[in-house]
Amino acid sequence: MVAITCEEWRTYSPDSTAALRGLHLDDPATRSIAEELTASDRLTVLDLRHGLQITTGSHVGRLRLGELRLTITPKIQGLPLLDLLRYAYGLRNLRLLDVLAQGVESASFQDLLIHQLCAEVDELLARGLHRRYVRQDQVLASPRGRIRFAAIARQPVLTKAALPCTDHPRVVDNTMNRTVLASLRMGMGQTNQLALRVQLEALATRMAGAVSAARLTPELVRQASREVNRLSAAYRPVIAIASLLLEGHGTALQRTAAQVPVPGFLFDMNRFFQMLILRFLRDGLADHVVCDEQRIFGMLRYDPNRNPRGRRAPTPRPDFVVMQGQRSVAVLDAKYRDLWDEPLPRDMLYQLVIYAGSSQAGGLAVILYPTLHPQAQDACIQVSDPVLGRQRGQVVLRPVNMKVLAELVSARPGVQAAKAVSDYARKLAFGAQGTA
């Protein structure tokens, strides 16, 4: 095995990375996986004459391609990333077990999720697993529950000294606990940290005697999510982590008719960043309404006389629209790409130009992007009429300092912390002036 650790949004070639020289995708199944990864824009893998060339994007995690074991890490790591994960997905700020806390700083993305999973499950077991009433119809020599006299009446002669009964015992073998156990089992196959795997095994062993084994599937997670109520609200974080693990585990790409499983874990940080910014804006802009993925109707439409296929008009859909009453005051789009270091791709620019041209945006659209550079600041692209030279709109590239964001969301609640969150949220939405 050749192990390589990569950063997001980087290109590694045989010339720049010695470990990639002489590596080739000889196995047809591995070549098929590489082609599917490249076609889906998760990861670009090219088999060149002198070795492999790998270009990473917004997906992070760990996977195996033939003899190559690839680990893709986000720029922000360790406890700051864990704090942001907790905040974005509503996970509890539980104290990590001492045996696990030592490996958090060097943990990969999925290891951080599994660290949090261990802490959540340990908390559930300490409280006691949720029990549900289950109906059981049995014939018992020692009657329990309600005797079913109607069933006795249908039998002319009792052949044995037992009575039909209906009982409703409270059992732990229910969908939510089966989801928890399945998540622990999946986590064992996703982590390379020995201490973390031992802790997962210990937690699973404590549950295995009372909870039946099940495979973690989207259907199981959805059913468990539907069954959560106010009495079992403590299960929501575990179910959220199970959904994230399932989303990145064994990514199945279906560009072709055959389903090609990817041996590993790849998670799209775009979704995480969008969820993080959405919650932060909603918490910080209490006097506004932040709508996510709001459609812009009426901007683009087919000519009714020249629409032979009768297709619906395309509707642009920015990530966030900030409303004040009935008026939109900001149109924002979250892009997980450090535009302070990397150039702005044309497709992102064209998309934001369309948003800026809408009446809702008022000629201004903003890209929010993550960065770790303290000197990063707004950049503005002016959109002008090529003939008359008049300004038609503006596209602003606005940085989100992830270290500052992690400090804000992990600060102790209070008046000053709430004001700091509000000030930074206004800066992200409205710029340095902080007002609409």
C-alpha positions in Angstrom: 0.0 0.0 0.0 1.1 3.6 -0.8 -0.4 6.1 1.6 -0.7 9.7 0.6 -2.2 12.6 2.5 -3.6 15.4 0.4 -5.2 18.8 1.0 -8.5 19.9 -0.6 -8.3 21.8 -3.9 -4.8 20.7 -4.8 -3.2 18.8 -7.7 -0.6 16.1 -7.1 1.3 14.7 -10.1 4.1 12.2 -10.6 6.5 15.1 -11.0 5.6 16.8 -7.7 4.8 13.7 -5.6 7.4 10.9 -5.7 4.9 8.4 -4.2 2.7 8.7 -7.3 5.5 7.8 -9.8 5.1 4.4 -11.3 1.6 3.9 -9.9 -1.0 2.8 -12.4 -4.6 1.5 -12.3 -4.1 -2.0 -13.7 -7.2 -3.5 -12.2 -10.4 -2.9 -14.4 -12.6 -2.4 -11.3 -10.2 0.2 -9.9 -10.1 2.0 -13.3 -13.9 2.0 -13.3 -14.0 3.6 -9.8 -11.5 6.2 -10.9 -13.6 7.1 -14.0 -16.8 7.4 -11.9 -15.0 9.6 -9.4 -13.7 11.9 -12.1 -17.1 12.0 -13.9 -18.9 13.0 -10.7 -16.3 15.8 -9.8 -15.6 14.2 -6.5 -12.0 13.5 -7.3 -10.0 13.6 -10.6 -7.7 10.6 -11.1 -5.7 10.5 -14.3 -3.5 7.5 -15.2 -0.5 9.1 -17.0 2.5 7.6 -18.6 4.8 8.1 -15.5 2.2 7.6 -12.8 -1.1 8.9 -11.4 -2.2 12.5 -11.2 -4.8 13.4 -8.5 -6.8 16.6 -8.3 -8.8 17.1 -5.2 -11.9 19.3 -4.7 -14.4 20.0 -2.0 -14.7 16.3 -0.9 -12.6 15.1 2.1 -12.2 11.7 3.6 -10.3 8.5 3.0 -10.5 6.0 0.2 -8.5 3.2 -1.4 -7.7 2.9 -5.2 -5.8 -0.3 -5.9 -2.4 0.1 -4.2 -3.1 3.7 -3.3 -4.6 4.7 0.1 -5.6 8.4 -0.2 -6.5 10.7 2.7 -7.9 14.1 1.9 -7.9 16.6 4.7 -9.7 19.9 5.1 -7.7 23.0 5.8 -9.2 23.5 9.2 -8.7 20.5 11.4 -8.8 19.2 15.0 -11.0 20.8 17.7 -12.0 23.9 15.7 -13.5 21.7 13.0 -15.2 19.6 15.6 -16.7 22.7 17.1 -18.0 23.8 13.7 -19.4 20.3 13.0 -21.3 20.3 16.3 -22.7 23.7 15.7 -23.7 23.1 12.1 -25.6 19.9 12.7 -26.9 20.6 16.2 -24.6 18.1 18.0 -24.1 18.4 21.7 -20.8 19.8 23.2 -20.0 16.7 25.1 -16.7 16.1 26.8 -14.7 13.6 24.7 -13.4 10.5 26.5 -9.8 11.0 27.6 -8.6 8.0 25.7 -10.0 9.5 22.5 -9.2 13.2 23.0 -5.5 12.6 22.3 -6.2 11.8 18.7 -8.6 14.6 17.9 -6.0 17.0 16.6 -4.7 14.6 13.9 -8.0 13.0 13.2 -9.5 12.9 9.7 -13.0 14.3 9.0 -14.8 10.9 9.5 -12.7 10.2 12.6 -14.0 13.5 14.1 -17.6 12.4 13.4 -16.9 9.0 15.0 -15.3 10.7 18.0 -18.5 12.6 18.5 -20.6 9.4 17.9 -18.7 7.7 20.7 -19.4 10.6 23.1 -23.1 10.7 22.1 -23.6 6.9 22.5 -21.8 6.9 25.8 -24.1 9.6 27.1 -27.2 7.6 25.9 -26.0 4.5 27.7 -25.3 6.4 30.8 -28.9 7.8 30.7 -30.4 4.5 29.7 -31.5 3.4 26.3 -34.9 4.5 25.1 -37.6 1.8 25.5 -40.8 1.5 23.5 -44.0 -0.5 24.2 -44.3 -3.5 21.9 -47.4 -5.6 21.6 -46.9 -9.3 22.2 -49.7 -12.0 21.7 -48.6 -15.2 23.6 -50.1 -18.3 25.2 -48.7 -18.3 28.7 -49.0 -20.8 31.6 -48.5 -17.8 34.0 -50.8 -15.1 32.6 -49.4 -11.7 32.1 -51.0 -8.6 30.7 -54.6 -8.9 29.4 -56.3 -12.3 29.0 -57.9 -12.6 25.6 -61.3 -14.1 26.5 -62.5 -13.9 23.0 -59.8 -16.3 21.9 -60.7 -18.7 24.8 -64.3 -18.6 23.7 -63.4 -19.7 20.1 -61.7 -22.9 21.5 -64.3 -25.5 22.6 -61.7 -27.4 24.7 -58.6 -26.1 26.4 -55.8 -28.6 25.5 -53.1 -27.3 27.8 -52.8 -25.3 31.0 -52.1 -22.0 29.4 -54.1 -18.9 28.5 -53.8 -16.5 25.5 -52.6 -13.1 26.7 -51.7 -9.7 25.2 -48.8 -7.9 26.8 -47.1 -4.6 26.1 -43.5 -4.8 27.5 -41.1 -1.9 27.2 -38.1 -3.1 25.2 -34.9 -1.5 24.0 -34.9 -3.4 20.7 -36.4 -0.7 18.6 -35.5 1.2 15.4 -33.6 4.0 17.1 -31.4 1.7 19.1 -30.8 -0.5 16.1 -29.7 2.6 14.2 -27.3 3.5 17.0 -25.8 0.0 17.0 -25.5 0.0 13.2 -23.7 3.3 13.3 -21.2 1.9 15.8 -20.6 -1.1 13.5 -20.1 1.2 10.5 -17.7 3.4 12.4 -15.4 0.4 13.2 -14.8 0.0 9.5 -14.2 3.7 8.9 -11.5 4.6 11.4 -7.8 3.8 11.5 -7.4 4.9 15.1 -7.0 1.8 17.3 -8.2 3.5 20.5 -11.3 4.8 18.7 -12.0 1.3 17.2 -11.7 -0.3 20.7 -14.1 2.2 22.2 -16.6 1.6 19.4 -16.4 -2.2 20.0 -16.9 -1.7 23.7 -20.0 0.5 23.2 -21.4 -2.0 20.6 -20.9 -4.9 23.0 -22.8 -3.1 25.7 -25.8 -2.8 23.3 -25.5 -6.1 21.4 -27.2 -8.3 24.1 -30.4 -6.3 24.0 -30.6 -4.8 20.5 -30.7 -6.9 17.4 -28.1 -6.2 14.6 -29.2 -4.3 11.5 -27.5 -2.8 8.5 -27.3 1.0 8.4 -29.4 2.0 5.4 -31.1 5.3 4.4 -34.5 3.6 5.1 -33.4 2.7 8.7 -32.1 6.3 9.3 -35.3 7.8 8.0 -37.5 5.6 10.1 -35.5 6.3 13.2 -35.7 10.0 12.5 -39.5 9.8 12.2 -39.8 8.0 15.5 -37.9 10.6 17.5 -40.1 12.7 19.8 -39.7 14.9 22.9 -39.0 11.8 25.0 -36.2 10.6 22.8 -34.8 13.9 21.7 -31.3 12.8 22.9 -31.2 10.5 19.8 -31.3 13.3 17.3 -27.5 14.0 17.3 -26.7 10.2 16.9 -29.1 10.0 14.0 -27.6 13.1 12.4 -24.1 11.5 12.6 -25.4 8.2 11.2 -26.8 10.1 8.2 -23.5 11.8 7.6 -21.5 8.6 7.9 -24.0 6.9 5.6 -23.7 9.8 3.1 -20.0 9.5 2.8 -19.5 5.8 3.3 -19.0 3.5 0.3 -20.1 6.3 -2.1 -22.1 4.6 -4.9 -21.9 6.5 -8.1 -24.6 5.8 -10.7 -23.5 7.6 -13.8 -23.8 4.2 -15.6 -26.5 1.6 -15.1 -24.2 -0.5 -12.9 -23.6 0.8 -9.4 -19.9 1.1 -8.5 -19.1 1.2 -4.8 -16.1 3.3 -3.7 -14.1 1.6 -0.9 -13.8 4.5 1.6 -15.4 7.7 2.8 -15.9 10.9 0.8 -17.9 13.8 2.2 -18.8 17.0 0.3 -17.7 20.0 2.4 -19.9 22.2 0.3 -23.0 20.9 2.1 -21.3 21.3 5.5 -20.3 24.9 4.8 -23.8 25.8 3.5 -25.4 24.3 6.7 -22.9 26.1 8.9 -23.5 29.5 7.3 -27.2 29.0 7.3 -27.4 28.4 11.0 -24.9 31.2 11.8 -26.8 33.8 9.8 -30.1 32.7 11.4 -28.6 33.0 14.9 -26.9 36.3 14.2 -29.6 38.1 12.2 -32.5 37.8 14.7 -34.3 40.8 13.2 -34.2 39.3 9.7 -35.5 36.2 8.0 -32.9 34.0 6.3 -34.4 31.9 3.5 -32.3 29.0 2.2 -32.4 28.0 -1.5 -35.2 30.5 -2.3 -36.2 30.4 -5.9 -36.1 33.6 -8.0 -39.3 33.5 -10.1 -39.9 35.5 -13.2 -36.3 36.3 -14.1 -36.0 33.6 -16.8 -38.9 32.3 -18.8 -39.5 30.6 -22.2 -41.2 32.5 -25.0 -44.6 30.8 -25.0 -44.6 30.9 -28.8 -41.2 29.2 -29.0 -41.2 26.5 -26.4 -42.0 23.4 -28.5 -41.2 20.9 -25.7 -43.4 22.8 -23.2 -40.6 23.0 -20.7 -40.8 24.9 -17.4 -38.8 28.1 -17.1 -35.5 27.8 -15.2 -35.5 29.3 -11.8 -32.2 30.5 -10.3 -31.9 29.5 -6.6 -29.3 31.2 -4.5 -28.2 29.6 -1.2 -29.5 32.4 1.0 -31.8 35.4 0.7 -32.0 37.7 3.7 -35.4 39.3 4.1 -36.4 42.3 6.1 -40.2 42.3 6.1 -41.3 41.8 2.5 -38.0 43.2 1.1 -34.9 41.2 0.2 -31.8 43.0 1.5 -29.0 40.5 0.6 -28.5 37.6 -1.8 -25.7 35.3 -0.7 -24.2 32.1 -2.1 -21.8 29.8 -0.1 -19.0 28.3 -2.0 -16.5 25.9 -0.3 -13.4 27.1 -2.1 -10.7 29.5 -0.7 -11.0 32.3 -3.2 -8.2 34.2 -1.4 -5.8 31.5 -2.6 -7.6 30.0 -5.6 -8.9 31.8 -8.7 -12.7 32.3 -9.1 -14.0 29.7 -11.5 -16.1 31.0 -14.4 -19.1 28.9 -13.6 -19.3 30.5 -10.1 -18.9 34.0 -11.5 -21.6 33.5 -14.1 -24.0 32.1 -11.5 -23.5 35.1 -9.3 -23.8 37.5 -12.2 -27.3 36.1 -12.8 -28.2 36.5 -9.2 -26.9 40.1 -9.2 -29.2 40.8 -12.2 -32.3 39.8 -10.4 -34.6 42.4 -8.8 -34.3 40.7 -5.5 -30.5 41.2 -5.4 -30.7 44.9 -6.3 -27.6 44.6 -8.5 -25.5 43.0 -5.7 -24.7 39.3 -5.1 -22.2 38.0 -2.6 -20.1 34.8 -2.5 -19.2 33.7 1.0 -16.1 31.5 1.0 -14.0 29.9 3.8 -10.4 30.9 4.5 -7.8 30.8 7.2 -6.0 34.0 6.1 -6.5 36.8 8.7 -5.7 39.4 6.0 -8.4 38.2 3.6 -10.9 40.9 2.7 -13.7 41.7 0.3 -13.0 41.7 -3.4 -15.6 43.3 -5.8 -16.2 42.5 -9.5 -18.2 45.1 -11.3 -20.6 44.0 -14.0 -20.9 46.7 -16.7 -22.7 47.2 -20.0 -20.1 46.4 -22.7 -21.5 49.1 -25.0 -22.5 52.0 -22.8 -20.1 51.2 -20.0 -22.8 51.7 -17.3 -22.5 49.5 -14.2 -25.2 46.8 -14.1 -24.3 45.0 -10.9 -21.6 43.9 -8.5 -20.3 40.5 -7.4 -18.6 40.6 -4.0 -16.2 37.8 -2.9 -16.4 37.9 0.9 -14.2 35.7 3.2 -15.4 33.8 6.2 -12.6 33.3 8.6 -13.1 29.7 9.9 -11.0 30.2 13.0 -13.0 33.2 14.0 -16.2 31.4 13.3 -15.1 28.4 15.4 -14.3 30.7 18.3 -17.7 32.5 18.1 -19.8 29.3 18.0 -17.9 27.6 20.8 -17.8 30.6 23.1 -19.7 30.5 26.4 -23.3 31.8 26.0 -23.8 35.3 27.2 -24.6 38.9 26.1 -21.2 39.6 24.8 -21.0 36.3 22.9 -24.4 37.0 21.3 -23.4 40.5 20.3 -20.1 39.1 18.7 -22.2 36.6 16.7 -24.6 39.3 15.6 -21.8 41.6 14.5 -20.0 39.0 12.5 -23.2 37.7 10.9 -24.1 41.3 9.8 -20.6 41.7 8.4 -21.0 38.5 6.3 -24.5 39.5 5.1 -24.1 43.3 4.5 -20.3 43.9 4.5 -18.1 46.1 6.7 -20.9 48.6 7.4 -23.0 45.8 8.9 -26.3 47.2 7.9 -28.8 46.5 5.2 
